[in-house]
């Protein structure tokens, strides 16, 4: 198990242990369903929960750190359309 670097757009980077990914994946799956259903309020709630969890579990990197991000997450005020553009088939979080 290693760490991955996650960038939250407009905020900065955090280092997150791989061991947290399954927890984050549950929220990511919910987000996908809400997006497919066009559930704006549910999408907003789940995105906020996902970002909060990343901030809680992750360790912030200094602003001048230039680590390549393995994962890029939208900012908390991103629209459904903006997030859709970031998604892969797997959602925001691979695996």
Secondary structure, DSSP 8 states (H G I E B T S, - for coil): --EEEEEETTTEEEEEEGGGHHHHHHHHHHHHHHHHTT-HHHHHHHHHHHHHHHHHHSEE--TT-----SEEE--TT--HHHHHHH-BTTBSS--
